[in-house]
Amino acid sequence: MKSGRFDVDIDPTSPEYTKLQEQECRDLLDLLDELGIATADRIYEPGDAVYREGEYGDALYVLVSGVLKLFRPYSGSKEATLRLLKPWDIFGHLAFAGETKQRAYAEAVTRCKVTKVPKVFVERAVRQEPRVAFKLMTLLELRLVQYEELVKCLLPRETEVRLANLLPLLAQKFGERNGGGEITINLRLTHQDLAAMVASTRESVTKVLNELRTRDVIEIEAGRITLKDSSVLTRLGRG
């Protein structure tokens, strides 16, 4: 990506991208503190809602610690996971012109710490300090790149290809590297969770995961997935 003072392409799956996003968030919060802009920190336990779809979008949210998901319900009891957020992701639908409503539910997956900056204070900070606007633009662009990467997972029709694209993204965001180049996704994910992320059925996801385990591409233990052969996933992801 190219953004503001960053005149080189940054791979959204690279450690540099993660470091950039964290630094931009920290810089923004530091600027707000310097300006005397009030923010509010809150702890959410697993299953707690930060906000619900349709609520008034009155703030900018920064996930400081933990894992949080954005999702939308459909067909009664089903839900589609739009994004899984890690520390230093921003979220919330915030419009500076007129009123807006949240377009999804935001719910804690693990114990989370969230910093909330009310919309009125964001607007005040932008008027007082141009650097605040620049930081916001950079963070919004970083968020857009993440959305674009996730959308790529949904373009192919085959569940196998979608999962092959999704698993490395989850490993990049939540992975812990083991010996021998293996990466464990440090989240307990059910087959239904994965189905919600790739817009497929639980049965189709289960079938693909079993095939990948048989081929020794992945390993699943206590709900945590380990990528044993990422090169195979890369080939499958290309369709």
Steps between C-alpha positions, in 0.01 A plus 500: 500500500602864461388744764605855587867502590530129422612486140571126484261212463427321826375142494195481732613153613846619603627583852581852375133557428404396854768724651385793287140459609593481870726805474234706323243409769739585782593828332131590463423428867809696607388798291153489654655491846721801418193692387314413821241298305309260724501129417339214691650155562274204566550128556270253324469133593447226235154535348452862607371735231697820439216620280216353296397536139275801454631694798605860448862521383624750754867410551831372374609173665854366543554140608792516744512134603313176436303371201171640378271408212274701273203304369153529350215254559308345212242227443384501859767354727791506253770765495767613256832603653623811321833537680697369795686787664833490679664765720538842335223447250253788482128439450161664510308675225570868555376771263596864537207624293156429644398200705592141430416158639726207577494250215592193706520358848831531689548225758793395719644155421753513784542747784547834325608850585346762272569872484201708391532854363159671473424648160472855634853476642639355177354796310647745752844340473494515119420871512778568752778289354539401129724208598196331655324501161811353336521219757133421452537489122798265529316266738189498282713413198664217692155372594389516137798287394402239759145492364632455147715205608201335669278553196752304292416197712136520394550540125563133412200271501674198653509478879847343476642806325331740740641318803844478340496880470351562845724281716826685417327833574392372840851366559644841418271677746485246780779251428782369719795347317609156613807299420550394140312794351157393626256774608218448750198729484462595864119501498254223570299490177204270442409377155196727520725799577702431185185443295374842610826659382501342153124513435467123478332220693641324803479168316708628208761649732523175699556303180779730383671508840496121521657479154772749599573301816522177302752664267697623806455862394344601831459362850211574736523459875255640756348728237834654403622458143868459416620565146755230427551561128417856398629442148211262431252760626659758272454273198142419596426868557592575143228262391 
